Every structure is written in C-alpha cells, then in structure tokens.
Amino acid sequence: MSFDPYQVLGEEREVSFEVLKASYRRLVRDNHPDVAPDKTAATIRMAQINQAWRLVGDPQKRAEFDSRARLAEIESQNQARQARESAQRARSTPQKSPPRAKPAVPQSRAATREKSARRQKSTSRTKVARHNASPMREMRLVHQISLASQLFHRERKVKEATALCRAVLLADGRNVAARELMGDIFAYQGLFDYALMMFDQALQIAPDDAMLRRKRDRLEIAHSQSNAAPHPEKSTRPSLWHRLRA
C-alpha cells in the first residue's frame, strides 16, 4: 500500500488506539491552516492527516486496514521469493548437450509397456508438482484470505471467514496469513487458548515475523491480566478483543 496512515500520524503500527488518537489530535492542532504559517502546505498536510484517520480512526477500520496491509506484504514477499527462485533455477540449470544416438535394442512388448507406464507416471508427478508451485495458485489463496479478512473485519461474518481460512489451510498447510486470521477470529470469539495456538503455529512457519510475534505476546499478556482480574456479573468494560484492537 502506497499510503501509510501510521507514517502520516508518526506512530508505529503496534501502538495503542489511545496513543494513535493523541497523535492525531496533536497533528490537527499543530497543522491547522488558521495557526500554521504556511496555509497552503498546512491544508495539504491536514488532508493527509484526515485521510489517515479515516483509515485507522476506529478499532474496526484499523483492524481491516492492518489486515489488508499484511496481505499486501505477504503477496509482495511471495512475488520476490518466486523471482529469486526463478533466477536461481536459471543459474543452476546446466546446458544440456545433444543426446547421443544409441543403437536400437529390441524390447519385448511387456518391457515397452512398463517403460511407457513409468514415463506417464513421472510426467503426472511433474505436472502435480508444477501445479502446487503455480504462482496463480498462490495468488488465488491470497485472494481467498483477503476475502476472509473482509468478511471478518468489516462484516463480522465469522462462519464464512472461518470456512475460507480452513479451505486455504487445506490447500496450503503452511499459510501464515490464514493461521493469523484464524487466531484473530478465535480471539474475537473469546477462545484465547486456540488463538494463541494459531499464532504459535504461524510463528513456527515464520519465526522472523516480528509483528505477528508482538500480536501474540499482546494477546497472552492481556489474557493473563483478564484472568487475574475479578469478574463481576455485569461490567461495562470493553471485551478483551476490543482492548487488544484499541
């Protein structure tokens, strides 16, 4: 994504909603055209600030933007990895010399049929492997995760989003984005142990994903604090899920 609201607001993506709101208010106050020395520049700057706030100005919109940004990052990483692998294959593939003609050796019909069957089996396996590594297949999975994210974050259609995530994981058991979104869904449902399990599985596949690790750690800390606090029968406090998104 070319427009980064966090960069405009001068904050990291992991900050709390209250910190983000405070930065927005400070920027609005400092860049208002009525007080800024350069009114033209201030007007342009205010337009950027307001656009940023429209994207992340409440927890639900922020969660949706973060999910889209994560998917865009994953898609970009996949494309870069495919380009590297293609270049590596091109460098490592040796130039084949023309095959030498071999004298014909008489073969029985049974031996000929067996050789043909082996060749067909090998060709079939090659086609399956190429299909599994197809860039189009990866793009299709990214599209499914994007749709699942929209269904969950924007429309709260948990059942449909979960079904899409599971379909992606059936096609690609190492899909980090699907496991992360499943973790978000479980956390929203209050199934925090399952959410932590999903985040842990995703981190086993992508151990260097710092953002995912911070999300997992925040959930664990918030869950521990929630368990330690007294639980009255009725409370007006926001749920753990909304406190995490705030």
NULOFI-370642 format. One record per residue (C-alpha): x, y, z. Coordinates in steps of 0.5 Angstrom, whole numbers, plus 2048, in hexadecimal, padded with zeros to 3 digits. Example, Ala and Ser with C-alpha at 12.3 -4.5 7.8 and 13.67 -1.06 7.14 Angstrom:
<pt><u>819</u><v>7F7</v><w>810</w></pt>
<pt><u>81B</u><v>7FE</v><w>80E</w></pt>
//
This chain:
<pt><u>800</u><v>800</v><w>800</w></pt>
<pt><u>803</u><v>807</v><w>7FE</w></pt>
<pt><u>7FF</u><v>80B</v><w>803</w></pt>
<pt><u>801</u><v>809</v><w>80A</w></pt>
<pt><u>7FD</u><v>80D</v><w>80F</w></pt>
<pt><u>802</u><v>80B</v><w>815</w></pt>
<pt><u>807</u><v>80E</v><w>812</w></pt>
<pt><u>803</u><v>814</v><w>811</w></pt>
<pt><u>801</u><v>814</v><w>818</w></pt>
<pt><u>808</u><v>813</v><w>81A</w></pt>
<pt><u>807</u><v>80C</v><w>81E</w></pt>
<pt><u>809</u><v>805</v><w>81D</w></pt>
<pt><u>803</u><v>800</v><w>81B</w></pt>
<pt><u>803</u><v>7FD</v><w>822</w></pt>
<pt><u>802</u><v>803</v><w>826</w></pt>
<pt><u>7FB</u><v>803</v><w>82A</w></pt>
<pt><u>7F5</u><v>807</v><w>828</w></pt>
<pt><u>7F6</u><v>80C</v><w>82D</w></pt>
<pt><u>7FD</u><v>80E</v><w>82B</w></pt>
<pt><u>7FA</u><v>80E</v><w>824</w></pt>
<pt><u>7F5</u><v>813</v><w>826</w></pt>
<pt><u>7F9</u><v>817</v><w>82A</w></pt>
<pt><u>7FE</u><v>818</v><w>824</w></pt>
<pt><u>7F8</u><v>819</v><w>81F</w></pt>
<pt><u>7F6</u><v>81F</v><w>824</w></pt>
<pt><u>7FD</u><v>822</v><w>824</w></pt>
<pt><u>7FE</u><v>822</v><w>81D</w></pt>
<pt><u>7F7</u><v>825</v><w>81C</w></pt>
<pt><u>7F8</u><v>82B</v><w>821</w></pt>
<pt><u>7FF</u><v>82C</v><w>81E</w></pt>
<pt><u>7FE</u><v>82C</v><w>817</w></pt>
<pt><u>7F7</u><v>82F</v><w>817</w></pt>
<pt><u>7F7</u><v>835</v><w>811</w></pt>
<pt><u>7F5</u><v>83A</v><w>816</w></pt>
<pt><u>7FB</u><v>839</v><w>81A</w></pt>
<pt><u>800</u><v>837</v><w>815</w></pt>
<pt><u>805</u><v>83C</v><w>812</w></pt>
<pt><u>804</u><v>839</v><w>80B</w></pt>
<pt><u>7FD</u><v>838</v><w>80A</w></pt>
<pt><u>7FE</u><v>834</v><w>803</w></pt>
<pt><u>802</u><v>82F</v><w>806</w></pt>
<pt><u>7FE</u><v>82E</v><w>80C</w></pt>
<pt><u>7F8</u><v>82D</v><w>808</w></pt>
<pt><u>7FB</u><v>827</v><w>804</w></pt>
<pt><u>7FE</u><v>825</v><w>80B</w></pt>
<pt><u>7F7</u><v>825</v><w>80E</w></pt>
<pt><u>7F4</u><v>821</v><w>808</w></pt>
<pt><u>7F9</u><v>81B</v><w>809</w></pt>
<pt><u>7F8</u><v>81B</v><w>811</w></pt>
<pt><u>7F1</u><v>81B</v><w>810</w></pt>
<pt><u>7F2</u><v>815</v><w>80A</w></pt>
<pt><u>7F6</u><v>811</v><w>80F</w></pt>
<pt><u>7F1</u><v>812</v><w>815</w></pt>
<pt><u>7EB</u><v>810</v><w>810</w></pt>
<pt><u>7EF</u><v>809</v><w>80F</w></pt>
<pt><u>7F1</u><v>808</v><w>816</w></pt>
<pt><u>7ED</u><v>80C</v><w>81A</w></pt>
<pt><u>7E9</u><v>807</v><w>81E</w></pt>
<pt><u>7EB</u><v>800</v><w>820</w></pt>
<pt><u>7E7</u><v>7FC</v><w>81B</w></pt>
<pt><u>7E9</u><v>800</v><w>815</w></pt>
<pt><u>7F0</u><v>800</v><w>818</w></pt>
<pt><u>7F0</u><v>7F8</v><w>818</w></pt>
<pt><u>7ED</u><v>7F8</v><w>811</w></pt>
<pt><u>7F3</u><v>7FC</v><w>80E</w></pt>
<pt><u>7F8</u><v>7F9</v><w>812</w></pt>
<pt><u>7F6</u><v>7F2</v><w>80F</w></pt>
<pt><u>7F6</u><v>7F5</v><w>808</w></pt>
<pt><u>7FD</u><v>7F8</v><w>809</w></pt>
<pt><u>7FF</u><v>7F1</v><w>80C</w></pt>
<pt><u>7FC</u><v>7ED</v><w>806</w></pt>
<pt><u>800</u><v>7F2</v><w>801</w></pt>
<pt><u>806</u><v>7F1</v><w>805</w></pt>
<pt><u>806</u><v>7E9</v><w>804</w></pt>
<pt><u>804</u><v>7EA</v><w>7FD</w></pt>
<pt><u>80A</u><v>7EE</v><w>7FC</w></pt>
<pt><u>80E</u><v>7E9</v><w>7FF</w></pt>
<pt><u>80C</u><v>7E4</v><w>7FB</w></pt>
<pt><u>80D</u><v>7E7</v><w>7F5</w></pt>
<pt><u>814</u><v>7E9</v><w>7F7</w></pt>
<pt><u>815</u><v>7E2</v><w>7F9</w></pt>
<pt><u>813</u><v>7DF</v><w>7F3</w></pt>
<pt><u>817</u><v>7E4</v><w>7EF</w></pt>
<pt><u>81D</u><v>7E1</v><w>7F3</w></pt>
<pt><u>81C</u><v>7DA</v><w>7F2</w></pt>
<pt><u>81B</u><v>7DB</v><w>7EA</w></pt>
<pt><u>821</u><v>7DF</v><w>7EA</w></pt>
<pt><u>825</u><v>7D9</v><w>7EE</w></pt>
<pt><u>822</u><v>7D4</v><w>7EA</w></pt>
<pt><u>824</u><v>7D7</v><w>7E3</w></pt>
<pt><u>82B</u><v>7D8</v><w>7E6</w></pt>
<pt><u>82C</u><v>7D1</v><w>7E9</w></pt>
<pt><u>828</u><v>7CD</v><w>7E3</w></pt>
<pt><u>82E</u><v>7CA</v><w>7DE</w></pt>
<pt><u>82E</u><v>7CB</v><w>7D7</w></pt>
<pt><u>82C</u><v>7C4</v><w>7D4</w></pt>
<pt><u>831</u><v>7C1</v><w>7CF</w></pt>
<pt><u>82D</u><v>7BE</v><w>7C9</w></pt>
<pt><u>82C</u><v>7B7</v><w>7CB</w></pt>
<pt><u>830</u><v>7B1</v><w>7C7</w></pt>
<pt><u>82D</u><v>7AD</v><w>7C3</w></pt>
<pt><u>82C</u><v>7A6</v><w>7C6</w></pt>
<pt><u>82C</u><v>79F</v><w>7C2</w></pt>
<pt><u>825</u><v>79C</v><w>7C2</w></pt>
<pt><u>824</u><v>797</v><w>7C7</w></pt>
<pt><u>81E</u><v>792</v><w>7C5</w></pt>
<pt><u>819</u><v>792</v><w>7CB</w></pt>
<pt><u>813</u><v>78E</v><w>7CD</w></pt>
<pt><u>80C</u><v>791</v><w>7CD</w></pt>
<pt><u>80C</u><v>790</v><w>7D4</w></pt>
<pt><u>812</u><v>794</v><w>7D5</w></pt>
<pt><u>810</u><v>799</v><w>7D1</w></pt>
<pt><u>809</u><v>79A</v><w>7D4</w></pt>
<pt><u>80D</u><v>79A</v><w>7DB</w></pt>
<pt><u>811</u><v>7A0</v><w>7D9</w></pt>
<pt><u>80B</u><v>7A4</v><w>7D6</w></pt>
<pt><u>808</u><v>7A3</v><w>7DC</w></pt>
<pt><u>80E</u><v>7A5</v><w>7E0</w></pt>
<pt><u>80E</u><v>7AB</v><w>7DC</w></pt>
<pt><u>807</u><v>7AD</v><w>7DC</w></pt>
<pt><u>807</u><v>7AD</v><w>7E4</w></pt>
<pt><u>80D</u><v>7B1</v><w>7E4</w></pt>
<pt><u>80A</u><v>7B6</v><w>7E0</w></pt>
<pt><u>804</u><v>7B6</v><w>7E4</w></pt>
<pt><u>808</u><v>7B7</v><w>7EA</w></pt>
<pt><u>80C</u><v>7BD</v><w>7E7</w></pt>
<pt><u>805</u><v>7C0</v><w>7E5</w></pt>
<pt><u>802</u><v>7C0</v><w>7EC</w></pt>
<pt><u>809</u><v>7C3</v><w>7EF</w></pt>
<pt><u>808</u><v>7C9</v><w>7EA</w></pt>
<pt><u>801</u><v>7CA</v><w>7EC</w></pt>
<pt><u>803</u><v>7CA</v><w>7F3</w></pt>
<pt><u>808</u><v>7CF</v><w>7F2</w></pt>
<pt><u>804</u><v>7D3</v><w>7ED</w></pt>
<pt><u>804</u><v>7DB</v><w>7EE</w></pt>
<pt><u>7FD</u><v>7DB</v><w>7EC</w></pt>
<pt><u>7FB</u><v>7D6</v><w>7F2</w></pt>
<pt><u>7FF</u><v>7DB</v><w>7F7</w></pt>
<pt><u>7FB</u><v>7E1</v><w>7F4</w></pt>
<pt><u>7F4</u><v>7DD</v><w>7F5</w></pt>
<pt><u>7F6</u><v>7DB</v><w>7FC</w></pt>
<pt><u>7F8</u><v>7E3</v><w>7FE</w></pt>
<pt><u>7F1</u><v>7E5</v><w>7FB</w></pt>
<pt><u>7ED</u><v>7E0</v><w>7FF</w></pt>
<pt><u>7F1</u><v>7E2</v><w>805</w></pt>
<pt><u>7EF</u><v>7EA</v><w>803</w></pt>
<pt><u>7E8</u><v>7E8</v><w>802</w></pt>
<pt><u>7E8</u><v>7E4</v><w>809</w></pt>
<pt><u>7EB</u><v>7EA</v><w>80C</w></pt>
<pt><u>7E6</u><v>7EF</v><w>809</w></pt>
<pt><u>7E0</u><v>7EA</v><w>80C</w></pt>
<pt><u>7E3</u><v>7EA</v><w>813</w></pt>
<pt><u>7E6</u><v>7F1</v><w>814</w></pt>
<pt><u>7E0</u><v>7F5</v><w>810</w></pt>
<pt><u>7DA</u><v>7F1</v><w>810</w></pt>
<pt><u>7DB</u><v>7EC</v><w>816</w></pt>
<pt><u>7D9</u><v>7E6</v><w>812</w></pt>
<pt><u>7DE</u><v>7E1</v><w>817</w></pt>
<pt><u>7DB</u><v>7DB</v><w>814</w></pt>
<pt><u>7DC</u><v>7DD</v><w>80D</w></pt>
<pt><u>7E3</u><v>7E0</v><w>80E</w></pt>
<pt><u>7E5</u><v>7D9</v><w>812</w></pt>
<pt><u>7E3</u><v>7D5</v><w>80D</w></pt>
<pt><u>7E7</u><v>7D9</v><w>808</w></pt>
<pt><u>7ED</u><v>7D8</v><w>80C</w></pt>
<pt><u>7EC</u><v>7D1</v><w>80D</w></pt>
<pt><u>7EC</u><v>7D0</v><w>806</w></pt>
<pt><u>7F2</u><v>7D4</v><w>805</w></pt>
<pt><u>7F6</u><v>7CF</v><w>80A</w></pt>
<pt><u>7F3</u><v>7C9</v><w>807</w></pt>
<pt><u>7F7</u><v>7CB</v><w>800</w></pt>
<pt><u>7FD</u><v>7CE</v><w>804</w></pt>
<pt><u>7FE</u><v>7CC</v><w>80B</w></pt>
<pt><u>804</u><v>7D1</v><w>80C</w></pt>
<pt><u>800</u><v>7D7</v><w>80A</w></pt>
<pt><u>802</u><v>7DC</v><w>80F</w></pt>
<pt><u>7FC</u><v>7E1</v><w>80E</w></pt>
<pt><u>7F7</u><v>7DC</v><w>80E</w></pt>
<pt><u>7F9</u><v>7DA</v><w>815</w></pt>
<pt><u>7FA</u><v>7E1</v><w>818</w></pt>
<pt><u>7F3</u><v>7E3</v><w>815</w></pt>
<pt><u>7F0</u><v>7DD</v><w>819</w></pt>
<pt><u>7F4</u><v>7DF</v><w>81F</w></pt>
<pt><u>7F0</u><v>7E6</v><w>81E</w></pt>
<pt><u>7EA</u><v>7E2</v><w>81E</w></pt>
<pt><u>7EB</u><v>7DE</v><w>824</w></pt>
<pt><u>7ED</u><v>7E4</v><w>828</w></pt>
<pt><u>7E6</u><v>7E7</v><w>826</w></pt>
<pt><u>7E2</u><v>7E1</v><w>828</w></pt>
<pt><u>7E6</u><v>7E1</v><w>82F</w></pt>
<pt><u>7EA</u><v>7DB</v><w>82D</w></pt>
<pt><u>7F0</u><v>7DD</v><w>82F</w></pt>
<pt><u>7F4</u><v>7D7</v><w>830</w></pt>
<pt><u>7F2</u><v>7D5</v><w>829</w></pt>
<pt><u>7F4</u><v>7DC</v><w>827</w></pt>
<pt><u>7FB</u><v>7DB</v><w>82A</w></pt>
<pt><u>7FC</u><v>7D4</v><w>827</w></pt>
<pt><u>7FA</u><v>7D7</v><w>820</w></pt>
<pt><u>7FF</u><v>7DD</v><w>821</w></pt>
<pt><u>804</u><v>7D8</v><w>823</w></pt>
<pt><u>804</u><v>7D3</v><w>81D</w></pt>
<pt><u>804</u><v>7D9</v><w>819</w></pt>
<pt><u>80B</u><v>7DB</v><w>81C</w></pt>
<pt><u>80E</u><v>7D4</v><w>81B</w></pt>
<pt><u>80D</u><v>7D6</v><w>814</w></pt>
<pt><u>80F</u><v>7DD</v><w>814</w></pt>
<pt><u>813</u><v>7DE</v><w>81A</w></pt>
<pt><u>816</u><v>7E4</v><w>818</w></pt>
<pt><u>80F</u><v>7E8</v><w>817</w></pt>
<pt><u>810</u><v>7ED</v><w>81D</w></pt>
<pt><u>809</u><v>7F0</v><w>81C</w></pt>
<pt><u>806</u><v>7E9</v><w>81D</w></pt>
<pt><u>80A</u><v>7E8</v><w>823</w></pt>
<pt><u>808</u><v>7EE</v><w>826</w></pt>
<pt><u>801</u><v>7ED</v><w>825</w></pt>
<pt><u>802</u><v>7E6</v><w>828</w></pt>
<pt><u>805</u><v>7E9</v><w>82E</w></pt>
<pt><u>800</u><v>7EE</v><w>82F</w></pt>
<pt><u>7FA</u><v>7E9</v><w>82F</w></pt>
<pt><u>7FE</u><v>7E5</v><w>834</w></pt>
<pt><u>7FF</u><v>7EB</v><w>839</w></pt>
<pt><u>7F8</u><v>7ED</v><w>838</w></pt>
<pt><u>7F5</u><v>7E6</v><w>839</w></pt>
<pt><u>7F9</u><v>7E5</v><w>83F</w></pt>
<pt><u>7F7</u><v>7EC</v><w>842</w></pt>
<pt><u>7F0</u><v>7EB</v><w>841</w></pt>
<pt><u>7F0</u><v>7E4</v><w>844</w></pt>
<pt><u>7F4</u><v>7E7</v><w>84A</w></pt>
<pt><u>7EE</u><v>7ED</v><w>84B</w></pt>
<pt><u>7E8</u><v>7EC</v><w>84F</w></pt>
<pt><u>7E2</u><v>7EA</v><w>84A</w></pt>
<pt><u>7DB</u><v>7EE</v><w>84D</w></pt>
<pt><u>7D5</u><v>7EB</v><w>84A</w></pt>
<pt><u>7D4</u><v>7F2</v><w>846</w></pt>
<pt><u>7D9</u><v>7F6</v><w>843</w></pt>
<pt><u>7D9</u><v>7FC</v><w>83E</w></pt>
<pt><u>7E1</u><v>7FB</v><w>83D</w></pt>
<pt><u>7E2</u><v>7F9</v><w>836</w></pt>
<pt><u>7E4</u><v>7F2</v><w>834</w></pt>
<pt><u>7EB</u><v>7EF</v><w>833</w></pt>
<pt><u>7EA</u><v>7EF</v><w>82C</w></pt>
<pt><u>7E9</u><v>7F7</v><w>82B</w></pt>
<pt><u>7EE</u><v>7F8</v><w>831</w></pt>
<pt><u>7F3</u><v>7F5</v><w>82C</w></pt>
<pt><u>7F1</u><v>7F9</v><w>826</w></pt>
<pt><u>7F1</u><v>7FF</v><w>82A</w></pt>
//
